[in-house]
């Protein structure tokens, strides 16, 4: 892959993390519950993957599904999860929070940034539901985040490519703008060319067949196959970005 281009994979398990690493990804965002946009993974999983991975690990810090307006107990949970990531030797965390008017909750985020210390910090797709993404980008820069993940206020990054391009231009190398959502080998080259972005986020996921031999009488959502990142899809993304 072009050394100036980086690929991050959203990994939800050790198998996904290893697929990302062995497929040539530069970094993982470790999370659980991808079906709801991702939640904070367990400390046990973080520790296991830290032991097994050579590439950087950023951990999603999101205590629940739904909006990004959090109460004090949720911020305390996030702070403690970040402190655990520091202790476990992670490379970074992925955070985001808004107030009730959909502006960046800078006061609480500064506390989370202090907890992160020297870890890298990515601001997640809360920007895509913020009141004014352009103003949000400036707030994120002021906080000291190193990158922001965005779909360009659209259902997918390819659909939001024009808005992402505007954010890349506005960022002016002060922060990395990383497109994510709907990014795969068939879309990433056009997205790179349209946005001028240098980092990309994808899950590269597949749904494996269920290992249950007889699901008769079993609740459907408790008998389906595992969702994980595919090494072949990661390799296809890496190859596309190298073209």
N, C-alpha and C positions, 0 to 999 in steps of 0.2 A: 504494500500500500504506500502511496505517496506519504512521505514522512510528515507533511504539513496537514494531512487529513487524518482525523481520528474517528473511530467507531466505538460507541458505547452500547452495550447490550443490557437490557433489563432482564436480570436473571432471578428466578424465583426458587431455585433449589441448587444443591451442589452439582447435580447433573447439568443444569442449565449453565452454571458458572464455568464448569469444565469445558462444555461445548463452546462457550464464548472464547475462553482462553485458547483452546486447541484449534478453533476456527480462525484465529488471528485477530480477534477484537483487542482494542487497546485498554479497555476498562469495562467494569460492570457497574450497573446500579442494582444493588441487591434489595429485593423487596418480596413481599408476599401478596397474595390476592390480586393478581393482575386483572382479574375480571371486574374489579371495582376501581381500577386505576392505580392499584398498588398501595400497600400498607407496610408499616415497619415489620421486618422479619424478627423471628425469635433470636434471643441472645445466643442460644445454642447453635443456630444455623450460622450466625455471623462468625462465631468463634471457629466453627468447623471450616468454613470457606476461607477465613483468614489463614488457617493452617495449610490449606491445600492450594491456594492460588498464588501465582507470581505477579499477575497484573494488578493494577490498582482497583480497590474496592470502595465504592461510594454507597452508603446505606441510606435508603429512603426513610425519612422520619415523618411519618404521617399516622396519627393514632387511631383514625377511624375514616370510614368512607363518608362521602357527602361533601358539604361546602368546606371552605378553608377559614371559617370564623371559629376560633377556638376559645374555650373558657380557661380559667386559671389552672384547673386540675389537668386539663389536656396539655397546656404549656409545660406544666411540671413534669408530666410524663415524657414529653418531647425532650426536655432538658436532661432528664435522667437517661433516656435512650442515647442521646448524644454523648454524655459522659461515659456510658458503657462502650460506645464506639471508640472513643479516645483510649480507654483502657485496653481494648482488644487490639489496638494497632491498626484500625482502619485508615484509609487514605483520605476519606472525605465523607460528607453527609449531604443529603438533598432535602431542603426545607422550603417552606413557604407558608404565609399566613396573611389573611386580609381582615379588615374590620368590616362592620356591618354595611358600610357604604362602598365596599369593594375596593378600598384603597389599601396599600401595603401597611400592615401592622408593624411599623418600624420599631416601636418601643419594645415589643416582645421579641421581635426578631434579633434585635441587638443583644438581648440576653442569651438567645440561642447561639449567636455568633461568638459571644464570649465563652460559652460552654465548649464550643467546637475548638477554640484555641487555634492551633496551627493546622488543623485539618482544612482541606479544601471544601468549599461550599458552593453547591449548585442551588439556584432557586428554581422550583419546579413549575408545572403548568398552571399554577394559580394565576400567573400572568394572563392566561387566556380567558379568565373569567373576571379579571380586574376591570375597574371602571374605565381606565384610560391606560392601555398597554404602554404607550409612549412615556407617560409620566411614571408608570410602574417601573419601566426600565431604568429611569434616572434614580428612583428610590433604591433599586437593587444595586446599582453601581455605587451609590453613596454608602450602602451597608457594607460593601467590600466583597460581595459575592464574585466568584471567578467566572461563572457561566450562568445562563438561564436556558431552561428547556421550554420550547414553545411549538405549538402547531400553527401559529399565526392567527389565533382566534378563529380557527376553523375546525371541522371534524377530523381533518388530517392535515399533515404538513404540506403535501402536494397541493391541496386545495387552498392552503394559506400561504403559498410561496411568495406572493407579492408583498403581503404584510410582513413576512419574515425578512424579506429583502430590505424593507424599510427599517426594521429593527437592527439588522446587521449594519446598515449605513449609519444609523443613529449611534450605535455602540462605538463606532470609530476606534476599534481595537481596545477600548477600555474594559470590555467584558466579552466573553465568548457567547454568541447566540447559537444554540444548538437545536436544530429542527428535530421533532419527534412526533410520532403518531402516523401510521400508514407508510412508514419508511421500510422499503424492502429492495431487493436487487432490481426490480423492474421500475422503481421510482427514484432511486437515490441519485442517479447520474443527472437527470433533469433537475432534480431538486438542488443539487450542488451548483449546477450552472445558473439556475434561476435566482438563487439566494446569495451566492458568494460565501456560504457558510463553510467552515472548515472542520466542524465536528457534527456527528450525526448519531441519533439515538434510535434503536430498534429493539424489538423483542425477539425477532427471528423464531417465533414459536410455532410449534405443531402440537396437535392433540394425538396422543398415542392411544392405540386400542386398549380397552379395559382388560385387566387381568382377571376379572371376575368370570368364571366359566359359566355360571348360570345366574342371571340377574332377575329371574322370575320372582315377583313379589318384593323386589328391592326398590326403594325410592330411586328414581332415575338420576338425580343429582348426586347420589351417594354411590353410584356404580359406574360412572363414566370414567374414561381414561385420563391419564395424567397430562397436563399441559407443561411443556418444557421447551427451552430454546434448542434449535436444531443446528448441529455443527455444519450441515450442508448449507443451510440458509445463511449462517454467519459467513462461511467461506464465499458464498455467492455475493454477499454484500461487500466483502473485502475485495473480491476480484473486480466488482463493478466500480468501486471507488478508485481502484488502481488503474482503470482504463483511461 
